[in-house]
Amino acid sequence: MQDAKTAATTAATTAAKGAAKGAAALAALALAGCAATTPEVGGLGDPTQGYFIYFADAAVFEPCGGGRLPVAQEGAYLDAERAYLDARPGPAEPVFIRLDATVEERPSIEGPPQPHLVIAALGGVEPGGVCP
């Protein structure tokens, strides 16, 4: 009986470690996708309004007018994340958001620093909202 219990415990531990690695891999893929599609800072749309998307511990922002940026986890980031989680229609679904924000260079997970959205204040969340 002890062998079955040990095997079950080992299987549960292995599954938990696999799930944690899977979540980390998804977050890395989300950020890697941002790095691959982020245009030069001059080519970005308005950094004060656009679509906030949160998935697997990583947030991205798609400003009105184009582009895609990873969101720095500083400033009013947690306010934006909480508002997003309350308003989102489903996991990883975009939500229209208005912000007081800037685009600044921040270290990336891999490679040189890249532009990130740095949120100073949350202006408002509009589920179902669209860019003007």
CYANA upper distance limits for C-alpha pairs under 8 A (distance plus 0.5 A):
  1 MET  CA      5 LYS  CA      6.96
  2 GLN  CA      6 THR  CA      6.60
  3 ASP  CA      7 ALA  CA      6.54
  4 ALA  CA      8 ALA  CA      6.59
  5 LYS  CA      9 THR  CA      6.68
  6 THR  CA     10 THR  CA      6.59
  7 ALA  CA     11 ALA  CA      6.56
  8 ALA  CA     12 ALA  CA      6.64
  9 THR  CA     13 THR  CA      6.66
 10 THR  CA     14 THR  CA      6.60
 11 ALA  CA     15 ALA  CA      6.60
 12 ALA  CA     16 ALA  CA      6.69
 13 THR  CA     17 LYS  CA      6.74
 14 THR  CA     18 GLY  CA      6.64
 15 ALA  CA     19 ALA  CA      6.67
 16 ALA  CA     20 ALA  CA      6.78
 17 LYS  CA     21 LYS  CA      6.72
 18 GLY  CA     22 GLY  CA      6.53
 19 ALA  CA     23 ALA  CA      6.72
 20 ALA  CA     24 ALA  CA      6.77
 21 LYS  CA     25 ALA  CA      6.58
 22 GLY  CA     26 LEU  CA      6.70
 23 ALA  CA     27 ALA  CA      6.74
 23 ALA  CA     56 ALA  CA      6.36
 24 ALA  CA     28 ALA  CA      6.69
 24 ALA  CA     56 ALA  CA      7.81
 25 ALA  CA     29 LEU  CA      6.64
 26 LEU  CA     30 ALA  CA      6.65
 26 LEU  CA     56 ALA  CA      6.65
 27 ALA  CA     31 LEU  CA      6.79
 27 ALA  CA     55 PHE  CA      7.62
 27 ALA  CA     56 ALA  CA      5.52
 27 ALA  CA     57 ASP  CA      6.55
 27 ALA  CA     58 ALA  CA      6.11
 28 ALA  CA     32 ALA  CA      6.43
 28 ALA  CA    109 ILE  CA      8.31
 29 LEU  CA     33 GLY  CA      6.52
 30 ALA  CA     34 CYS  CA      7.01
 30 ALA  CA     55 PHE  CA      8.24
 30 ALA  CA     58 ALA  CA      7.35
 31 LEU  CA     35 ALA  CA      6.87
 31 LEU  CA     58 ALA  CA      7.41
 31 LEU  CA     60 VAL  CA      8.39
 31 LEU  CA     70 PRO  CA      7.05
 31 LEU  CA    109 ILE  CA      8.40
 32 ALA  CA     36 ALA  CA      6.74
 33 GLY  CA     37 THR  CA      6.75
 34 CYS  CA     38 THR  CA      6.18
 34 CYS  CA     60 VAL  CA      7.77
 34 CYS  CA     68 ARG  CA      6.67
 34 CYS  CA     69 LEU  CA      6.43
 34 CYS  CA     70 PRO  CA      6.53
 35 ALA  CA     69 LEU  CA      8.24
 35 ALA  CA     70 PRO  CA      8.35
 35 ALA  CA    114 GLN  CA      8.01
 37 THR  CA     67 GLY  CA      7.74
 37 THR  CA     68 ARG  CA      6.95
 38 THR  CA     67 GLY  CA      6.31
 38 THR  CA     68 ARG  CA      5.64
 38 THR  CA     69 LEU  CA      6.43
 38 THR  CA    115 PRO  CA      8.43
 39 PRO  CA     43 GLY  CA      6.44
 39 PRO  CA     44 LEU  CA      7.14
 39 PRO  CA     67 GLY  CA      6.48
 39 PRO  CA     68 ARG  CA      7.94
 40 GLU  CA     44 LEU  CA      7.48
 41 VAL  CA    103 VAL  CA      7.94
 41 VAL  CA    115 PRO  CA      7.33
 43 GLY  CA     66 GLY  CA      8.22
 43 GLY  CA     67 GLY  CA      7.77
 44 LEU  CA     63 PRO  CA      7.60
 44 LEU  CA     65 GLY  CA      7.40
 44 LEU  CA     66 GLY  CA      6.23
 44 LEU  CA     67 GLY  CA      5.65
 44 LEU  CA     68 ARG  CA      8.29
 45 GLY  CA     63 PRO  CA      5.72
 45 GLY  CA     64 CYS  CA      5.77
 45 GLY  CA     65 GLY  CA      4.56
 45 GLY  CA     66 GLY  CA      5.49
 45 GLY  CA     67 GLY  CA      6.97
 46 ASP  CA     50 GLY  CA      8.15
 46 ASP  CA     63 PRO  CA      6.08
 46 ASP  CA     64 CYS  CA      6.12
 46 ASP  CA     65 GLY  CA      6.92
 47 PRO  CA     63 PRO  CA      5.98
 47 PRO  CA     64 CYS  CA      8.05
 47 PRO  CA     99 LEU  CA      8.09
 47 PRO  CA    101 ALA  CA      6.71
 47 PRO  CA    102 THR  CA      6.93
 47 PRO  CA    103 VAL  CA      7.63
 47 PRO  CA    117 LEU  CA      7.95
 48 THR  CA     63 PRO  CA      7.88
 48 THR  CA     98 ARG  CA      6.09
 48 THR  CA     99 LEU  CA      5.14
 48 THR  CA    100 ASP  CA      6.11
 48 THR  CA    101 ALA  CA      6.32
 48 THR  CA    102 THR  CA      8.37
 49 GLN  CA     63 PRO  CA      6.35
 49 GLN  CA     64 CYS  CA      6.57
 49 GLN  CA     96 PHE  CA      7.80
 49 GLN  CA     97 ILE  CA      6.15
 49 GLN  CA     98 ARG  CA      4.86
 49 GLN  CA     99 LEU  CA      6.47
 49 GLN  CA    131 CYS  CA      7.97
 50 GLY  CA     61 PHE  CA      7.32
 50 GLY  CA     62 GLU  CA      6.01
 50 GLY  CA     63 PRO  CA      4.63
 50 GLY  CA     64 CYS  CA      5.25
 50 GLY  CA     96 PHE  CA      5.97
 50 GLY  CA     97 ILE  CA      6.16
 50 GLY  CA     98 ARG  CA      7.28
 50 GLY  CA    130 VAL  CA      8.33
 50 GLY  CA    131 CYS  CA      6.83
 51 TYR  CA     61 PHE  CA      6.11
 51 TYR  CA     62 GLU  CA      5.51
 51 TYR  CA     63 PRO  CA      6.82
 51 TYR  CA     64 CYS  CA      8.15
 51 TYR  CA     94 PRO  CA      5.96
 51 TYR  CA     95 VAL  CA      5.70
 51 TYR  CA     96 PHE  CA      5.00
 51 TYR  CA     97 ILE  CA      6.44
 52 PHE  CA     59 ALA  CA      7.59
 52 PHE  CA     60 VAL  CA      6.52
 52 PHE  CA     61 PHE  CA      5.19
 52 PHE  CA     62 GLU  CA      7.09
 52 PHE  CA     84 TYR  CA      7.70
 52 PHE  CA     94 PRO  CA      6.03
 52 PHE  CA     95 VAL  CA      5.90
 52 PHE  CA     96 PHE  CA      6.89
 52 PHE  CA     97 ILE  CA      6.94
 53 ILE  CA     59 ALA  CA      6.06
 53 ILE  CA     60 VAL  CA      5.84
 53 ILE  CA     61 PHE  CA      6.83
 53 ILE  CA     84 TYR  CA      8.23
 53 ILE  CA     92 ALA  CA      6.28
 53 ILE  CA     93 GLU  CA      6.70
 53 ILE  CA     94 PRO  CA      5.31
 53 ILE  CA     95 VAL  CA      7.19
 54 TYR  CA     58 ALA  CA      6.24
 54 TYR  CA     59 ALA  CA      4.77
 54 TYR  CA     60 VAL  CA      7.00
 54 TYR  CA     81 GLU  CA      7.76
 54 TYR  CA     84 TYR  CA      8.18
 54 TYR  CA     91 PRO  CA      8.42
 54 TYR  CA     92 ALA  CA      6.06
 54 TYR  CA     93 GLU  CA      8.30
 54 TYR  CA     94 PRO  CA      8.45
 55 PHE  CA     59 ALA  CA      6.88
 55 PHE  CA     91 PRO  CA      7.60
 55 PHE  CA     92 ALA  CA      5.67
 58 ALA  CA     70 PRO  CA      8.21
 58 ALA  CA     71 VAL  CA      8.24
 59 ALA  CA     70 PRO  CA      6.56
 59 ALA  CA     71 VAL  CA      5.95
 59 ALA  CA     81 GLU  CA      8.47
 60 VAL  CA     68 ARG  CA      7.30
 60 VAL  CA     69 LEU  CA      5.98
 60 VAL  CA     70 PRO  CA      4.88
 60 VAL  CA     71 VAL  CA      5.83
 61 PHE  CA     68 ARG  CA      6.21
 61 PHE  CA     69 LEU  CA      5.69
 61 PHE  CA     70 PRO  CA      6.78
 61 PHE  CA     71 VAL  CA      6.95
 61 PHE  CA    117 LEU  CA      7.76
 62 GLU  CA     66 GLY  CA      7.13
 62 GLU  CA     67 GLY  CA      6.30
 62 GLU  CA     68 ARG  CA      5.02
 62 GLU  CA     69 LEU  CA      6.95
 63 PRO  CA     67 GLY  CA      6.74
 63 PRO  CA     68 ARG  CA      7.25
 64 CYS  CA    131 CYS  CA      6.03
 64 CYS  CA    132 PRO  CA      8.12
 69 LEU  CA    115 PRO  CA      7.35
 69 LEU  CA    116 HIS  CA      6.06
 69 LEU  CA    117 LEU  CA      6.68
 70 PRO  CA    115 PRO  CA      8.15
 70 PRO  CA    116 HIS  CA      5.67
 70 PRO  CA    117 LEU  CA      6.82
 71 VAL  CA     77 TYR  CA      8.16
 71 VAL  CA    116 HIS  CA      5.90
 71 VAL  CA    117 LEU  CA      5.20
 71 VAL  CA    118 VAL  CA      6.86
 71 VAL  CA    119 ILE  CA      8.39
 72 ALA  CA     77 TYR  CA      7.62
 72 ALA  CA    106 ARG  CA      8.04
 72 ALA  CA    116 HIS  CA      6.28
 72 ALA  CA    117 LEU  CA      6.37
 72 ALA  CA    118 VAL  CA      5.93
 72 ALA  CA    119 ILE  CA      8.17
 73 GLN  CA     77 TYR  CA      5.95
 73 GLN  CA     78 LEU  CA      7.90
 73 GLN  CA    118 VAL  CA      8.29
 74 GLU  CA     78 LEU  CA      8.20
 74 GLU  CA    118 VAL  CA      7.41
 74 GLU  CA    119 ILE  CA      7.83
 75 GLY  CA    118 VAL  CA      7.33
 75 GLY  CA    119 ILE  CA      6.21
 75 GLY  CA    120 ALA  CA      5.91
 75 GLY  CA    121 ALA  CA      8.08
 76 ALA  CA     80 ALA  CA      7.10
 76 ALA  CA    119 ILE  CA      5.80
 76 ALA  CA    120 ALA  CA      5.83
 76 ALA  CA    121 ALA  CA      5.82
 76 ALA  CA    122 LEU  CA      7.23
 77 TYR  CA     81 GLU  CA      6.70
 77 TYR  CA    118 VAL  CA      8.11
 77 TYR  CA    119 ILE  CA      6.30
 77 TYR  CA    120 ALA  CA      8.41
 78 LEU  CA     82 ARG  CA      6.54
 79 ASP  CA     83 ALA  CA      6.65
 79 ASP  CA    121 ALA  CA      8.48
 79 ASP  CA    122 LEU  CA      7.15
 80 ALA  CA     84 TYR  CA      6.50
 80 ALA  CA    122 LEU  CA      6.58
 81 GLU  CA     85 LEU  CA      6.65
 82 ARG  CA     86 ASP  CA      6.77
 83 ALA  CA     87 ALA  CA      6.69
 83 ALA  CA    125 VAL  CA      7.30
 84 TYR  CA     88 ARG  CA      6.15
 84 TYR  CA     95 VAL  CA      7.14
 84 TYR  CA    125 VAL  CA      7.79
 87 ALA  CA     95 VAL  CA      7.71
 87 ALA  CA    125 VAL  CA      7.95
 87 ALA  CA    126 GLU  CA      8.36
 87 ALA  CA    127 PRO  CA      6.45
 88 ARG  CA     92 ALA  CA      8.49
 88 ARG  CA     93 GLU  CA      6.72
 88 ARG  CA     94 PRO  CA      7.48
 88 ARG  CA     95 VAL  CA      6.47
 88 ARG  CA    127 PRO  CA      7.34
 89 PRO  CA     93 GLU  CA      6.85
 89 PRO  CA    127 PRO  CA      8.24
 95 VAL  CA    125 VAL  CA      7.72
 95 VAL  CA    126 GLU  CA      7.37
 95 VAL  CA    127 PRO  CA      6.10
 95 VAL  CA    128 GLY  CA      7.40
 95 VAL  CA    129 GLY  CA      7.81
 96 PHE  CA    125 VAL  CA      6.54
 96 PHE  CA    126 GLU  CA      5.82
 96 PHE  CA    127 PRO  CA      6.63
 96 PHE  CA    128 GLY  CA      7.34
 96 PHE  CA    129 GLY  CA      5.67
 96 PHE  CA    130 VAL  CA      6.76
 96 PHE  CA    131 CYS  CA      8.10
 97 ILE  CA    123 GLY  CA      7.90
 97 ILE  CA    124 GLY  CA      6.29
 97 ILE  CA    125 VAL  CA      4.95
 97 ILE  CA    126 GLU  CA      6.52
 97 ILE  CA    129 GLY  CA      8.46
 98 ARG  CA    122 LEU  CA      7.09
 98 ARG  CA    123 GLY  CA      5.36
 98 ARG  CA    124 GLY  CA      5.67
 98 ARG  CA    125 VAL  CA      6.89
 99 LEU  CA    119 ILE  CA      7.24
 99 LEU  CA    120 ALA  CA      8.07
 99 LEU  CA    121 ALA  CA      6.46
 99 LEU  CA    122 LEU  CA      5.30
 99 LEU  CA    123 GLY  CA      5.21
 99 LEU  CA    124 GLY  CA      7.51
100 ASP  CA    119 ILE  CA      6.64
100 ASP  CA    120 ALA  CA      5.91
100 ASP  CA    121 ALA  CA      5.53
100 ASP  CA    122 LEU  CA      6.84
100 ASP  CA    123 GLY  CA      7.09
101 ALA  CA    117 LEU  CA      7.13
101 ALA  CA    118 VAL  CA      6.00
101 ALA  CA    119 ILE  CA      4.84
101 ALA  CA    120 ALA  CA      5.80
101 ALA  CA    121 ALA  CA      7.47
102 THR  CA    117 LEU  CA      6.39
102 THR  CA    118 VAL  CA      5.86
102 THR  CA    119 ILE  CA      7.18
102 THR  CA    120 ALA  CA      8.24
103 VAL  CA    115 PRO  CA      6.51
103 VAL  CA    116 HIS  CA      6.02
103 VAL  CA    117 LEU  CA      5.23
103 VAL  CA    118 VAL  CA      6.54
104 GLU  CA    114 GLN  CA      8.44
104 GLU  CA    115 PRO  CA      5.74
104 GLU  CA    116 HIS  CA      5.95
104 GLU  CA    117 LEU  CA      7.00
104 GLU  CA    118 VAL  CA      7.17
105 GLU  CA    113 PRO  CA      6.36
105 GLU  CA    114 GLN  CA      5.60
105 GLU  CA    115 PRO  CA      4.88
105 GLU  CA    116 HIS  CA      6.45
106 ARG  CA    113 PRO  CA      5.65
106 ARG  CA    114 GLN  CA      6.18
106 ARG  CA    115 PRO  CA      6.75
106 ARG  CA    116 HIS  CA      6.63
107 PRO  CA    112 PRO  CA      7.15
107 PRO  CA    113 PRO  CA      4.67
107 PRO  CA    114 GLN  CA      6.95
108 SER  CA    112 PRO  CA      6.89
108 SER  CA    113 PRO  CA      5.76
108 SER  CA    114 GLN  CA      6.74
